Amino acid sequence: MTDVVVGDDHGVFVDALSTVLGQRRLVVRAVAHRAAEVLATVAEHTPTVCLLDRTFADGDGIELIPDLLAASPGTRVIVVTADPDHGSAELALARGARGFVHKTRGVTALVEAIHRVVDGGTVVELPPRRRTTDPEGADVRRRASHLTPRERECLALMVEGRGTADLAAHWGVSVTTVRTHVQAVLIKLGVHTRLEAAALAARHGLVPPQR
């Protein structure tokens, strides 16, 4: 069973979420309602997963992520928020979160996200944009269209959290060859790290969803 710490300043939401997660064989070790309390609680319990809200009375949850990971390096942070800003997802992942789930996506999406992150993946679950045009998305898809089939497969495996050695074994090629494919993916997508590439892919649906 996966143990969880919940950091959120909405008491009713936390109580309901704790009950539902318990029914899904996810053990809520503790809850915290202030940013400082979240840090202390994670340091004490070193949970597998920390579900973290964006907004607290005493601080920004996303800014707290590096401190959480320093206090408990093995903890996977998933930001669970009603924040409508799509850019917050990339900011959270850049700070070290492994997932970003908007509260409107529902409990099922959140539970699936927890399992995928525990398995090493990166998850972004956002509500659809309200505007009818998406120039940023169109540009990302244009860049992704230049990926070769092998590079697209490489991107999908990166979203799953697979490392260089794992990819080399999966394909039966050298580590050097894998690094060449990874670098090509990063260059074509216009990003600098694997995590940025995974976040971009998850956000814009560049690879099929994991089953």
Secondary structure, DSSP 8 states (H G I E B T S, - for coil): -EEEEEE-S-HHHHHHHHHHHHHTTEEEEEEESSHHHHHHHHHHH--SEEEE-SEETTEEHHHHHHHHHHH-TT-EEEEEE----THHHHHHHHHT-SEEEEGGGHHHHHHHHHHHHHTT--EEE----SSS--HHHHHHHHHHTT--HHHHHHHHHHHTT--HHHHHHHHT--HHHHHHHHHHHHHHHT-SSHHHHHHHHHHHT-S----
